[in-house]
Amino acid sequence: MLNQEVFIKEFENHEFLFYDINWWPLIKVQVAYQLHLKNGNIFKLNDSARCFSDVAVKITLKDRLNFFKQNFKQNKIVKNIIVTNSHNRISSASNSKVLTNPYTDPFIDYFEKLKIDYSVFDYKNEDFFLGCNIKILKKIYLAQVKNEFNKNSEIKFKLKQFCDFLTQQYGTDFKLYNHLVENIITNQAEYFTYFNILKKSNVKNILLYCYYNNTMMSIIRAANQLNVAIVEYQHSQVTSNHFAYSSWKAMQGSGKDFFPSKIWAWRQSDAEYLERQFQDIKKINYIVGGNLSLELSKKTKKIKTDSQIRILVTLQGTGLPDYIINSLDRHPNVVLYLRLHPRYTQDKEICEMLKLKYKEQIEIDKANSLTLHELFSFVDYHLTNFSGAAIEAEYFDITNIIYGDKGYLCYENEIKTKRYLFINNQNDLEFIFEQKIKYESNTRVEKKDICKLIKENFN
């Protein structure tokens, strides 16, 4: 197992300066994520012969005119922005495809109920933000930033030195120079884009999730510069296993703008953990508001009429141990509902191969089109390595089965207190099937005044 702490300890006190910004926060999360993929044998970055900074951006006269026009655009007047990334799912009510996001949709429901002024920005599916053409703005700024990067020999030298260290420590195939250059340049171009749009607006608060996503980081940087409050919604379990929520120490220079000003935490214990992790970087305010999806959900359970054992498997982009797959041969009544991670979809090929071999014992479509809460209404178990969906499964009285070293570290307390089951091998898993072992949930969700918290932070 390749250890991220090696490169972190070696470089966390270094400065990677470009535009007077220390890019260490972005570099750290990008490298740690690629290490996560490499440890799962799914690292696939291609080392392009031509660097991203050397690829010219073709800008026409029409592009320049459109860019100039953006200065005279009248921005949409709105106080609160919800930044999201919607995905298709099948609506159980209409049996048609709808765009949804389980992290931000609950806030829309509350904002509507409380008549709070807001606008939704789907950053992957929209070309306009507050009335401005972000596509043309990004294009022009991308050319400018590439030009500045190519003139900056210091940042190029620093990155090459760093990337040489990575290949020495983690393998000659672990070449990240071009990947890091692309992310830094893209982030800066997007920062200019969102900064120039937001500075002409009256936006006071921005809600988003997954702060370490490159686009999210650029929006956060722009908002911080303009004193716009950024609320990051906790979207999963936060532990030392997660590269973006651990191993943060005081750093050189101006890197704190990469982090949100507030975090909406699910539990008090999560808020306390996050405060310990970020305290040397930035003073972040914590809103202990709970998992809003759970707050709005209703527990329903379909009556079981057959002998099938239905297991929801939430994948993390690292595949499944062989012993879990092999158990299907011995237990033809077991059906695995394989749910891909929304960002780590590397398991798709494995899922399709398993479907071809095991046919009716593998369910992919329903697992990825229904919501978690709809799936919890009829599955018997939830099996995962370290997905935060375990917290939601427990709320719905679904027995969690955890596997792997990371899973044990992530849910050690729940395993030791017999709230979650833990497996190390095929015998462990088959014993659960044969004995029909289940743990009754003792979860008590403390009722919170969500309306009050939302009014305080978004009105």
C-alpha positions as CSV (number, residue, x, y, z in Angstrom):
1,M,0.0,0.0,0.0
2,L,1.5,3.3,-1.1
3,N,1.5,5.9,1.7
4,Q,0.5,9.5,1.0
5,E,2.2,10.7,4.2
6,V,5.6,10.2,2.5
7,F,5.1,13.0,-0.1
8,I,3.0,15.2,2.3
9,K,5.7,15.2,5.1
10,E,8.4,15.9,2.5
11,F,6.7,18.9,0.8
12,E,4.0,20.3,3.1
13,N,6.3,23.2,4.1
14,H,7.3,24.1,0.6
15,E,5.8,26.9,-1.5
16,F,4.5,26.3,-5.0
17,L,4.0,29.9,-6.0
18,F,2.1,31.0,-9.1
19,Y,0.1,34.3,-9.2
20,D,1.3,34.8,-5.6
21,I,-0.7,31.8,-4.5
22,N,0.7,28.7,-2.7
23,W,-0.8,25.8,-4.7
24,W,0.0,23.1,-2.1
25,P,-3.7,22.4,-1.2
26,L,-4.6,21.6,-4.8
27,I,-1.4,19.7,-5.4
28,K,-1.9,17.6,-2.2
29,V,-5.5,16.5,-2.9
30,Q,-4.7,15.8,-6.6
31,V,-1.7,13.6,-5.8
32,A,-3.4,11.9,-2.9
33,Y,-6.4,11.0,-5.1
34,Q,-4.1,9.5,-7.8
35,L,-2.4,7.5,-5.1
36,H,-5.8,6.2,-4.0
37,L,-6.4,5.1,-7.6
38,K,-2.9,3.5,-7.8
39,N,-3.5,1.6,-4.6
40,G,-6.7,0.2,-6.2
41,N,-4.8,-0.7,-9.4
42,I,-6.9,1.7,-11.5
43,F,-4.4,4.5,-12.0
44,K,-4.7,5.3,-15.7
45,L,-3.3,8.8,-16.3
46,N,-1.5,9.1,-19.7
47,D,1.8,11.0,-19.7
48,S,1.2,13.2,-22.7
49,A,4.3,14.0,-24.7
50,R,3.0,17.6,-25.1
51,C,2.5,19.6,-21.9
52,F,-1.0,21.1,-21.3
53,S,0.6,24.6,-21.0
54,D,2.1,24.3,-24.5
55,V,-1.2,23.5,-26.3
56,A,-2.3,26.8,-27.8
57,V,-5.8,28.1,-27.2
58,K,-7.3,29.2,-30.5
59,I,-9.1,32.5,-29.9
60,T,-11.1,34.2,-32.7
61,L,-12.2,37.8,-33.2
62,K,-15.7,36.6,-32.4
63,D,-14.4,35.2,-29.1
64,R,-12.8,38.5,-28.1
65,L,-16.0,40.4,-29.0
66,N,-18.1,38.0,-26.9
67,F,-15.6,38.3,-24.0
68,F,-15.8,42.1,-24.2
69,K,-19.7,41.9,-24.1
70,Q,-19.6,40.0,-20.8
71,N,-18.4,43.2,-19.1
72,F,-21.8,44.8,-19.9
73,K,-23.9,41.9,-19.0
74,Q,-26.4,42.6,-16.2
75,N,-26.0,39.9,-13.6
76,K,-28.9,38.0,-12.2
77,I,-29.8,39.5,-8.8
78,V,-29.7,36.7,-6.2
79,K,-28.3,36.4,-2.6
80,N,-27.7,32.6,-2.4
81,I,-26.1,30.2,-4.9
82,I,-26.4,26.4,-4.8
83,V,-23.5,24.9,-6.8
84,T,-24.3,21.4,-7.8
85,N,-23.6,18.6,-10.3
86,S,-26.8,16.7,-11.2
87,H,-27.1,13.1,-12.3
88,N,-29.8,11.2,-14.2
89,R,-31.9,8.8,-12.2
90,I,-35.3,7.1,-12.7
91,S,-38.1,8.7,-10.9
92,S,-40.1,6.1,-9.1
93,A,-43.2,8.2,-9.4
94,S,-43.2,8.9,-13.1
95,N,-40.7,6.2,-14.3
96,S,-38.9,8.9,-16.3
97,K,-35.3,10.3,-16.1
98,V,-34.8,13.3,-13.8
99,L,-31.7,15.3,-12.8
100,T,-31.0,15.0,-9.1
101,N,-28.3,15.6,-6.6
102,P,-28.7,14.0,-3.1
103,Y,-26.5,16.5,-1.4
104,T,-27.9,19.8,-2.7
105,D,-31.6,18.9,-3.5
106,P,-32.6,18.9,0.2
107,F,-31.5,22.5,0.5
108,I,-33.6,23.5,-2.5
109,D,-36.6,22.0,-0.7
110,Y,-35.9,24.0,2.4
111,F,-35.1,27.2,0.5
112,E,-38.5,26.9,-1.3
113,K,-40.3,26.2,1.9
114,L,-38.7,29.2,3.7
115,K,-39.0,31.5,0.6
116,I,-35.2,32.1,0.6
117,D,-33.8,33.8,-2.5
118,Y,-31.6,31.4,-4.4
119,S,-30.3,30.2,-7.8
120,V,-28.9,26.8,-8.7
121,F,-25.7,26.5,-10.8
122,D,-25.1,23.1,-12.3
123,Y,-21.4,23.6,-13.1
124,K,-21.0,20.6,-15.4
125,N,-24.3,21.1,-17.3
126,E,-24.5,24.9,-17.7
127,D,-22.6,27.4,-19.9
128,F,-24.0,30.4,-18.1
129,F,-23.6,31.6,-14.5
130,L,-25.6,34.6,-13.3
131,G,-26.3,35.6,-16.9
132,C,-22.6,35.5,-18.0
133,N,-21.1,33.1,-20.6
134,I,-18.6,31.2,-18.5
135,K,-17.5,29.2,-21.5
136,I,-16.1,32.2,-23.4
137,L,-14.7,33.7,-20.2
138,K,-12.8,30.5,-19.3
139,K,-11.4,30.3,-22.9
140,I,-9.9,33.8,-22.8
141,Y,-8.6,33.4,-19.3
142,L,-7.1,30.0,-20.1
143,A,-5.0,31.5,-22.8
144,Q,-3.8,34.3,-20.4
145,V,-2.9,31.9,-17.6
146,K,-1.1,29.5,-19.9
147,N,1.0,32.4,-21.2
148,E,1.9,33.4,-17.6
149,F,2.7,29.8,-16.6
150,N,5.1,29.4,-19.5
151,K,7.0,32.5,-18.5
152,N,7.3,31.3,-14.9
153,S,10.4,29.1,-14.7
154,E,10.2,28.9,-10.9
155,I,6.8,27.1,-10.7
156,K,7.8,24.8,-13.5
157,F,11.1,23.9,-11.8
158,K,9.4,23.3,-8.4
159,L,6.7,21.1,-10.0
160,K,9.3,19.0,-11.9
161,Q,11.4,18.6,-8.7
162,F,8.2,17.4,-6.9
163,C,7.2,15.1,-9.7
164,D,10.6,13.5,-9.8
165,F,10.2,12.7,-6.1
166,L,6.8,11.1,-6.8
167,T,8.2,8.7,-9.5
168,Q,11.1,7.8,-7.2
169,Q,8.8,7.0,-4.3
170,Y,5.7,5.6,-6.0
171,G,6.9,4.1,-9.3
172,T,8.2,5.3,-12.7
173,D,4.6,5.2,-14.1
174,F,3.4,7.7,-11.5
175,K,4.0,10.7,-13.7
176,L,1.8,13.6,-12.7
177,Y,3.6,16.7,-14.0
178,N,1.2,17.3,-16.9
179,H,-1.8,16.5,-14.7
180,L,-0.8,19.0,-12.1
181,V,0.0,21.7,-14.6
182,E,-3.4,21.2,-16.2
183,N,-5.2,21.4,-12.9
184,I,-3.4,24.5,-11.7
185,I,-3.9,26.4,-15.0
186,T,-7.5,25.4,-15.2
187,N,-8.2,26.4,-11.6
188,Q,-6.7,29.8,-12.1
189,A,-8.6,30.4,-15.3
190,E,-11.8,29.4,-13.6
191,Y,-10.9,31.5,-10.6
192,F,-10.7,34.6,-12.8
193,T,-14.0,33.7,-14.4
194,Y,-16.0,33.3,-11.2
195,F,-14.3,36.2,-9.5
196,N,-15.3,38.6,-12.3
197,I,-18.8,37.4,-12.3
198,L,-19.3,37.4,-8.5
199,K,-17.7,40.8,-8.0
200,K,-20.6,42.3,-10.1
201,S,-23.2,40.4,-8.1
202,N,-24.9,40.8,-4.8
203,V,-24.3,37.1,-3.8
204,K,-23.8,36.7,-0.1
205,N,-23.6,32.9,0.4
206,I,-22.6,29.9,-1.7
207,L,-23.5,26.4,-0.8
208,L,-21.5,23.5,-2.4
209,Y,-20.0,20.1,-1.5
210,C,-16.8,18.3,-2.2
211,Y,-14.6,21.4,-1.7
212,Y,-11.6,19.6,-3.2
213,N,-13.1,19.3,-6.7
214,N,-11.0,21.6,-8.9
215,T,-14.0,23.8,-10.0
216,M,-15.3,24.0,-6.5
217,M,-11.9,25.1,-5.3
218,S,-11.8,27.9,-7.9
219,I,-15.3,29.1,-6.8
220,I,-14.2,29.0,-3.2
221,R,-11.1,31.0,-3.9
222,A,-13.1,33.7,-5.7
223,A,-15.7,33.8,-3.0
224,N,-13.1,34.1,-0.2
225,Q,-11.5,37.0,-2.0
226,L,-14.9,38.8,-2.2
227,N,-15.9,38.0,1.4
228,V,-18.8,35.8,0.1
229,A,-19.5,33.1,2.7
230,I,-18.9,29.5,1.4
231,V,-20.8,26.7,3.1
232,E,-19.5,23.2,2.3
233,Y,-22.0,20.5,2.9
234,Q,-20.6,17.2,4.4
235,H,-21.4,14.6,1.8
236,S,-19.9,11.5,3.3
237,Q,-18.0,10.0,6.2
238,V,-15.0,12.1,7.2
239,T,-12.1,10.3,8.7
240,S,-8.3,10.0,8.4
241,N,-8.9,7.8,5.4
242,H,-10.0,10.7,3.3
243,F,-7.1,12.7,1.7
244,A,-9.1,16.0,1.7
245,Y,-10.1,15.8,5.3
246,S,-6.8,14.8,7.0
247,S,-3.1,15.6,7.3
248,W,-3.4,19.4,7.1
249,K,-0.7,21.3,8.8
250,A,0.2,25.0,8.8
251,M,1.7,25.9,5.5
252,Q,3.8,28.6,3.9
253,G,2.2,31.5,2.0
254,S,-1.4,32.2,0.9
255,G,-3.1,28.9,0.5
256,K,-6.0,29.3,3.0
257,D,-8.4,30.6,0.2
258,F,-8.8,27.1,-1.1
259,F,-10.9,26.2,1.9
260,P,-14.5,27.1,2.8
261,S,-15.5,29.5,5.5
262,K,-18.2,27.2,6.9
263,I,-18.8,23.4,6.9
264,W,-22.3,21.9,7.4
265,A,-21.5,18.8,9.4
266,W,-23.7,15.7,9.9
267,R,-22.7,15.1,13.5
268,Q,-21.0,16.9,16.4
269,S,-18.3,14.3,16.3
270,D,-17.7,15.1,12.6
271,A,-17.5,18.8,13.4
272,E,-14.9,18.2,16.1
273,Y,-12.8,15.9,13.9
274,L,-12.8,18.5,11.0
275,E,-11.9,21.3,13.4
276,R,-8.9,19.4,14.6
277,Q,-7.8,18.7,11.0
278,F,-8.2,22.3,9.7
279,Q,-7.3,24.3,12.8
280,D,-3.7,25.0,11.6
281,I,-4.9,26.1,8.2
282,K,-7.9,28.3,8.7
283,K,-10.6,29.3,11.1
284,I,-13.7,27.5,9.8
285,N,-17.2,27.8,11.4
286,Y,-19.1,24.6,11.8
287,I,-22.9,24.1,11.4
288,V,-24.0,20.8,13.0
289,G,-27.2,20.4,10.9
290,G,-27.2,16.7,10.2
291,N,-27.7,14.8,6.9
292,L,-30.5,16.7,5.2
293,S,-31.5,13.8,3.1
294,L,-32.2,11.8,6.2
295,E,-34.1,14.7,7.8
296,L,-36.5,14.8,4.8
297,S,-36.8,11.0,4.3
298,K,-39.4,8.6,5.5
299,K,-38.5,5.1,6.5
300,T,-40.4,2.5,4.4
301,K,-39.8,-1.2,4.2
302,K,-41.2,-3.5,1.5
303,I,-42.5,-6.9,2.7
304,K,-40.1,-9.7,1.8
305,T,-41.8,-12.5,-0.2
306,D,-38.9,-14.6,-1.4
307,S,-35.7,-16.2,-0.1
308,Q,-33.3,-13.9,-2.0
309,I,-30.6,-12.1,0.0
310,R,-30.4,-8.6,-1.6
311,I,-27.2,-6.7,-0.9
312,L,-26.5,-3.1,-1.8
313,V,-22.8,-2.7,-2.6
314,T,-21.5,0.9,-2.6
315,L,-18.3,0.9,-4.6
316,Q,-15.4,3.2,-4.1
317,G,-13.6,3.0,-7.4
318,T,-11.3,0.2,-6.2
319,G,-13.2,-3.0,-7.2
320,L,-14.3,-5.8,-5.0
321,P,-12.3,-8.5,-3.2
322,D,-12.3,-11.9,-5.0
323,Y,-13.8,-13.6,-1.9
324,I,-17.0,-11.5,-2.2
325,I,-17.4,-12.3,-5.9
326,N,-16.7,-16.0,-5.3
327,S,-19.4,-16.2,-2.7
328,L,-22.0,-15.8,-5.5
329,D,-21.2,-19.3,-6.8
330,R,-22.0,-20.9,-3.4
331,H,-25.1,-18.8,-2.7
332,P,-27.3,-18.5,-5.8
333,N,-29.9,-16.7,-3.8
334,V,-27.6,-13.7,-3.2
335,V,-28.2,-10.7,-5.5
336,L,-25.6,-7.9,-5.5
337,Y,-26.9,-4.4,-6.3
338,L,-23.7,-2.8,-7.5
339,R,-23.8,1.0,-7.1
340,L,-21.0,3.1,-8.7
341,H,-19.5,6.0,-6.9
342,P,-20.7,9.2,-8.6
343,R,-17.1,10.4,-9.1
344,Y,-15.1,7.2,-9.1
345,T,-16.7,5.3,-11.9
346,Q,-13.7,3.1,-12.6
347,D,-15.6,0.0,-11.5
348,K,-18.1,0.2,-14.3
349,E,-16.2,-2.3,-16.5
350,I,-15.9,-4.8,-13.6
351,C,-19.7,-4.5,-12.9
352,E,-20.5,-5.2,-16.6
353,M,-18.2,-8.3,-16.6
354,L,-19.8,-9.6,-13.4
355,K,-23.3,-9.1,-15.0
356,L,-22.3,-11.2,-18.0
357,K,-21.1,-14.0,-15.7
358,Y,-23.6,-14.0,-12.9
359,K,-26.6,-12.6,-14.8
360,E,-29.6,-12.4,-12.4
361,Q,-27.3,-12.3,-9.4
362,I,-26.0,-8.9,-10.4
363,E,-28.2,-5.8,-10.6
364,I,-26.7,-2.6,-12.0
365,D,-29.4,-0.5,-13.5
366,K,-31.6,-0.2,-10.4
367,A,-28.6,0.2,-8.1
368,N,-27.6,3.3,-10.0
369,S,-30.9,4.8,-11.0
370,L,-32.8,4.6,-7.7
371,T,-32.0,6.8,-4.7
372,L,-30.2,5.2,-1.7
373,H,-33.4,5.6,0.3
374,E,-35.4,3.7,-2.3
375,L,-32.8,0.9,-2.3
376,F,-32.8,0.8,1.5
377,S,-36.6,0.0,1.3
378,F,-36.0,-3.5,0.0
379,V,-32.3,-4.6,0.4
380,D,-31.2,-6.8,3.3
381,Y,-27.7,-5.7,3.8
382,H,-25.4,-2.8,2.8
383,L,-21.8,-3.9,2.0
384,T,-19.0,-1.4,1.5
385,N,-15.3,-0.7,2.1
386,F,-15.6,2.8,3.6
387,S,-18.5,4.6,2.0
388,G,-20.4,7.2,4.1
389,A,-23.6,5.5,2.9
390,A,-23.1,3.2,5.9
391,I,-24.4,6.0,8.1
392,E,-27.5,6.3,6.0
393,A,-28.0,2.6,5.9
394,E,-27.9,2.4,9.7
395,Y,-30.6,5.1,9.9
396,F,-32.8,2.9,7.7
397,D,-32.1,-0.1,9.9
398,I,-30.1,-1.9,7.2
399,T,-27.2,-4.0,8.6
400,N,-23.8,-2.8,7.4
401,I,-21.1,-5.3,6.3
402,I,-17.7,-3.6,6.2
403,Y,-14.6,-5.1,4.6
404,G,-10.9,-4.1,4.2
405,D,-8.3,-2.3,6.3
406,K,-9.6,1.1,5.3
407,G,-13.1,0.1,6.2
408,Y,-12.1,-1.1,9.6
409,L,-10.2,2.1,10.4
410,C,-13.1,4.2,9.2
411,Y,-15.8,2.3,11.2
412,E,-13.7,0.8,14.0
413,N,-16.0,2.1,16.8
414,E,-19.1,0.9,15.1
415,I,-17.6,-2.6,14.5
416,K,-16.3,-2.9,18.1
417,T,-19.6,-1.9,19.5
418,K,-21.4,-4.5,17.3
419,R,-23.3,-1.9,15.3
420,Y,-21.7,-3.0,12.0
421,L,-20.5,-6.4,10.8
422,F,-16.9,-6.8,9.6
423,I,-15.5,-9.5,7.2
424,N,-12.0,-10.5,6.4
425,N,-12.6,-13.5,4.1
426,Q,-15.2,-15.6,2.3
427,N,-15.9,-17.7,5.4
428,D,-16.9,-14.6,7.3
429,L,-19.3,-13.5,4.6
430,E,-20.9,-16.9,4.1
431,F,-21.4,-17.3,7.9
432,I,-23.5,-14.1,7.8
433,F,-25.6,-15.5,4.9
434,E,-26.1,-18.9,6.4
435,Q,-26.9,-17.7,9.9
436,K,-28.8,-14.7,8.6
437,I,-27.0,-12.4,11.1
438,K,-28.3,-8.9,11.4
439,Y,-27.7,-6.1,13.8
440,E,-30.6,-3.9,15.0
441,S,-29.8,-0.3,14.7
442,N,-29.5,1.7,17.9
443,T,-29.2,5.0,16.0
444,R,-31.0,7.9,17.5
445,V,-31.0,11.0,15.3
446,E,-31.1,14.1,17.4
447,K,-33.8,16.4,16.1
448,K,-32.4,19.7,14.9
449,D,-34.1,23.0,14.0
450,I,-33.0,22.9,10.3
451,C,-35.2,25.9,9.4
452,K,-33.5,28.0,12.0
453,L,-30.0,26.9,10.9
454,I,-30.8,27.7,7.2
455,K,-32.2,31.1,8.0
456,E,-29.2,31.9,10.1
457,N,-26.8,31.0,7.4
458,F,-28.6,31.8,4.1
459,N,-31.1,34.6,4.8
